[in-house]
Amino acid sequence: MKSRLIAVGALAAVLAGQSAFAKTLEDVLKEKGVITEEDYKEVNKSRPVSYKLGQGFTFTSPDEKFQGSIGGSMQLRYTFTDLDDANGSQTDTSEFKLRRIKLFFNGYAYSKDLTYKLQMNLAELNNSNKNNTSKFLEETYVNYRILDEAQLRFGQDKVPFARQELVSTTALQFVDRSFVTDAFKPSYDIGLALHGKVAGGLVGYQAGVYGGAGQNTFRSSNDNSFAARIVANPLGDMAYSESDVDNSAKPLVSVGASYFRDTIKNTAGALETNNLSFANTKSGWLGMGLSTFNPNEKIDTNSYGIDAAFKWHGFSAQGEYFLAQADGQTTNNTLRAHGFYAQAGYFILPGQLEVAARYGYLDPNRDVTQNIQTQTQGAVSYFFAKHNLKVQADVTNIHQQYATKSNTDDMQYRLQAQVIF
């Protein structure tokens, strides 16, 4: 037995430099029944460097007390927008873009219960449109596992609000998230969270306190934000990933609910410096309704969300409904918003070719008329190696109501290639 393991290990080391997409020798031997599952684990255990598609290169110390992985992903996008401008003052746009270029490091140190992650978006270093590198650093945290049911995470991570936000941008069914999700999500923030999975993932929860100003942004006041999320998976644990690329043999169902609270200061008619998605003046429900409040007053916000997802035999569907309210502390003025999206997809060729459709509705101010935006989308995706290598295309009708001019119906066409390595 020992000599066999040594021989297999030696051959595996020789083949370690081969293409990452090729099977290793131990993989082939295991499939043919030459070595057992125990032999397979022992051989891989003895390898200090390994590679797994989608997870990158992994380095393990001889005593197995330290392990680190390095990998990355790229999203290259082309967008053409046919603008239906009511005033005739805008022109169509044609844009090539490095949408996301990410590099990640993760692993464990001293104990397998103490894990870490560092993720950077290199595309933000060359973002000439925004001239903004403050979003360069994304997930940066340490996580300590007490039990599967109780884990502590400290650092910068996604605030646990909105199912689709918690899905990685590399695992989406469309070229990007729904505009409704972007209108309500907080996105990344720095804080301390408690989370866990109960009964093998049948129930999951997250609850945390955050700085409240968003990604890589710090505030000097004592106003912090709070977020909580609970999810139930009655038929088994369901990962945060869109499209049924695994062609699930049994149905999977997931139902969740989220809550988020924050206080933001309105300074001279502009929100305090922040990287909060819902406070964006062009696309966030609060940012678009900022005129509801007086300058120099604090605004209390409360947001709620419910969601559901389903997968089975190549078919997948999910949807979310959001409800939010902002209250001025000095004027007592109130801004109310709500919105939803629903999407579904099916693999015509199992695991390879998928078609999908999505509808989104956003009312950023329920107390005024002629401000509703809807989007109707269709998409087709081809998966070469699941989400690790795929090409996606979608077309969107963007309908916008206006109180002061005619409504518009813009058309947007996007093509995106993605690779994870």
N, C-alpha and C positions, 0 to 999 in steps of 0.2 A: 504493500500500500504506500509506504513512504517513498520508495523509489519511483513509483508511478507518479506521485504528486510532484516530485522533483523534476521528472522529465517533462510533465505537462507545464509546470511553471517556467522551465527554461525555454520551451518553445513559445509560450505565451509572451515572454519578455522579448524574444526575437521579433515577434509579429506586432509588438506594441506600436511600432512606427508606421504600420500600414494604414490605409484609409479608414477614417472614423466610421464610414458607412458600412465597411465590411465586417462580417462576423469574426470574432476572435476564435482561436483554436479551441479554447475551453468551451465556447458556446457550441461549436460543431460537435465536439466529443460528448457534451451533455445531451444534445439532441439525439445523437445516435446511440445513447445508452452505454457508451464506453466508460464514462465516469458517473458517479452518483451525484445527487444534489449536495451531499456533504463534501465530496471531493471538489465540486465546483466552487463552493463557498470558501474552502480552504485555499484553493489556488488564487482566487481573487483577493483574499485576505492578505496574501503574501506579496501582492503587487503594490509598490509604493505610489505608482502613477497609473491612472486608468482614465478612460474616456467613455462617456455615455451621451448619445445624441439628445440635445435639449438641456443637458445639465453641465456640459463642458468638461474640462480636464479636472480630475480630482487627485489631490496629493494627500497621502496619509503617512503619519509618522510611524516608525517601527513598533512603538508601544501602543499605537492606536489612540493616544490621548489627544491628538490634534489632527484635524482634517480640514482641508480647504479646497474649494472648487472655483474655477474661473471660467467664464463663458460670456456670451454676448448675443445680441440680436440686432437685425437691421430691418427697417421698413422704408422702402423707396416708393414714392407716390407721385402720380400725375393727376391733376384735377383741371377739368374744364367746366366753367360756370357760364351758362347762358342766362344773362340777367334780363328780367322783365321789369325794367325800371319805369315807374309811372311818370317820372319827370323827364325821362330821356337824357339824363346827365351822366349816366354810368355806362361803361363799356364791358363787354365780356372779358373774362380772364382765362388765361392758360398758364398753368404753373407746374413746374417740376420741383419736387421738394424732398429733402432728406427728413422724413417725418420723425423717425426715432432711430437713434443709433446708441444702443445701450451696452454697457459693460457691467458685469456683476461678479461679486466675490461672496461666497457664503461657506459655512461649515460649522465646526464645533471646536472648542478649546477647553483643555483640562478635563472635561467631562462631556459625554454625548448629550447631556441634559442642558448644557450651556452652548447655545448656538448663536450665530451672528449672520448679518447680511449687509452688504454695501452695494448699492446700485447707482450708476451714473448714466445720465443721458447726454452723450457727447454732442448731439445735434443742437443742444441749447448753447453751446460755445460759439456756434456760427449762425445764430438766429438773427439775421439782419433785419427782419420785419419788426421784431419786438425789441431788439437791442437789449436783451435780458438774459443774463446767465444765472439768475437766482434760482432757476429750476433745474440746474445742472445736477445737483445732488438729490436723489430720490430716497428710496428705502435705506435707512441707516440705523440699525438697531441691534440690541442683544436680547436674547430670549432665554428665560430659564424655565425649564420644565420641572415642576414639583410632581405632578401627575399629569396624565393625559387630560384629566378633567380640570386641572388648574395650572396655568402657565402665566408668567409675568413677562411683559415685553416693554422695554424702555428705549426710547429713541424716536426717530422719524419713520412713520409708516402711514398707510392709507387709513383715514378715519373710517371706522366701521359703519358706513351709511351708504345704502344703495347696493343691491346685488351686483349690478353690472359694473360698478366702480371697482368692486373687489375682484372682478375677473381681470387678469392681466391683458394688456392691449395686444399681446401676441396670441391670445386665445379667444378672439372675438369672431362672431359670425359675419359681421359686416366689416367694411374697411375701418370704421371707427365706431365709438359708442354713440348711442342716440343723443341728440341734442337736448332731450328732456333730462336725461341723467346728468349731463354737464350743467344744466341750469340749476339743479338742486344739490349736487354733491359738494362737500367741503374740499375733497381731494386730500393731499398729504398734509400732515401736521406733526408736531413734536409733542410727545407726552408719555404717559405711563398707562398701560392697559392690562387687564386681566382677561384671559380667554381660555377656552378649552372645549373638548369634545366629550360628550357623555354617551355611554353605551355603544362604544365603537363608532361614533359619528351619527347616531340616530338623532341626537340633539347637539347643537353647537351654540356657543355664546361668546360675545365680546363686549367689554365695557371699559371705557377709558376716559381720562382727563387729559386735555390737550392745551397747548398755548393759546389757541384760538385765532391766530393771525395767519396760519397756513404754512405752506412749504418754505423752509429755510428763512422764515420771517419771525422776528421776536418782538414782543410788545413789553412795555415797561409798566403797564397798569396791572391791577390784580384781577382783570377780567379773563377768565379761562373758559374753555368750552367743554362740553360733556357729550359723549356719544355712547349708545348701547345698541346691540343687535342680538337677536335670537333667531335660530333657524331650526326647522324640524325636517328630517329626512326619513319618513316612515318606512320606506322600502330599502333603506341602506344609504350609507354615506354617498353624497353626491358632490363632486369637486366643483369649484368655481371655474367652469370652463364652458364656453358655448359650442354648439354643433355636436352632434353625436358621432364623432369621428371613430369611436370604438365600436359602433354598431351594437349597442347594449342588448344583451340577450334577454335581460329582464327589465321591466319598466322601472324608472327612477323618478321620484317625485321629491321636490324640495319647496318648502314654504317658509318665508321669513318676514320679519318686521324690524324696522330701524327707527331710532330716535336721535335727534341732534339738537343741541342748544348752544347758542353763542351770543355774546354781546359785542357790538361793533360801534365805534365812534364815528359819527358823521362830522368831519372837520371842514369847515368853510365850503360846504356843499359837495365834498368829495370824501369817500370813505377812507379811513386810516389805511396806511400802507399795508397791503395784505396780498396773499396769494390764494385766496379762497375762491373757488370756482363760482359758487352761488352769488358772490359779491361782484362779479365781473360786470361792468356797466354795459357791455354789449350782449352778453349771453346769459348772465345770471339773474334769477328772479328778483333778488334784492337789489342788485346793481341797476337793473332797468327801471325799478320803481323808487329810486333814491329821492326823487323830487317830492315824494309824499311827506318827507320829514324836513324839519328845520336844520339849518347849519348848526354845528357845534352841539348836537345832542346825541346821546347814546341810544342805540337801537337794540332791543332784545329780540332775538329770533328763535323760533321753535319750528323744527321740521320733522315730519313723520313720513314713513314709507312702508308699504307692504308689497310683497313680491312672491312670485311662484315660478317654478321651472319644471320641465318634464322632458325625459329622453326615453326612446325605445326604438330599436331596430332602424336606426338612421334618421328617425324623426325627432325633432326637438322644438320646444316652444317655451317662451318665457315672457313675463310682463311685469311691470311695476307701476304703482300709483303713488304719487307724492303730494303732500299737502303741507303748506308752510305759512307762517304768519310772523310779521315783524311789528313791534310796538315801540313807538318813541317814548322815552322816559320823561320828557318834559312837555311834549305837545299832546301826548296820548293818541296821536295819529296811528292808524293801523293799515298795514299792507298785507293783503292775502293773495296767495298764489296756489295753483295746483296744476297737475299735468300727469300724463301717463304715456307709456309706450307698450306695444305688444309686437312680438316677432315670432316667426316660425320658419323652420327650414327642413329640407329632406334631401338625403343623398340618393341621387339617381343612380350613381355608381357607388356602391358601399365603400365608405372610407376615402373616396376620391373626388367625385363631382357632386357638389351640393348647390341647390337653388334655395333662396330665402326671400321673405317679404317682411316688411316692418312698417308700422304706422305710429306716429308720435303726435301728441297734442300738448300744447303749453299755453296756459293763461297766466301771465306774470302778474296781473292785477285784476282780481275778480270783481272789483268795484267800478271798473270803467269798461266801456265797450270798444269794439273795433281795435283790439290789440292781440288777438289770438293768432298763434302760429302753429301750422301743422306741417308734417313731413310724411310723404308716402315714398317708400323705398323698395327697390328690388335688387337682388344681388345674386351673383354666381361665383363660386369659388372652386378652385382645383387644388387638392391636397396631394403633394408628392410624397411627403413623409409626415402625415398628420399636420399639427400646427407648426412643426419645425421647418417645413418648407412648403409654401403655398403661394398661390396667386389669387387675388380677389378683385372683383370689379362690381361696382354698384352704381345705380342711377337714382336720383332723388328729385322729387318735385317739392319745392319749398314754397308753401303758401303763407303769405303774411298779410294780415289785415292792418289798415291804417285809418285813423280818424280824420286826417287832413289831406289825404290823397287816395287815389285808386289802389285797390289791393293788387299785390304782385304775385306772380307764380314763376319763380326762378327754377331753372333746371341745372342740376349738378351731376357731372360724370366723373367717376374716380376709378383709377387702376392702381393697384398696390402689389408689390412683391415683398415677401417676407422670408427671412432665413434666420434660424436660431442655431448657434453653434457652441 
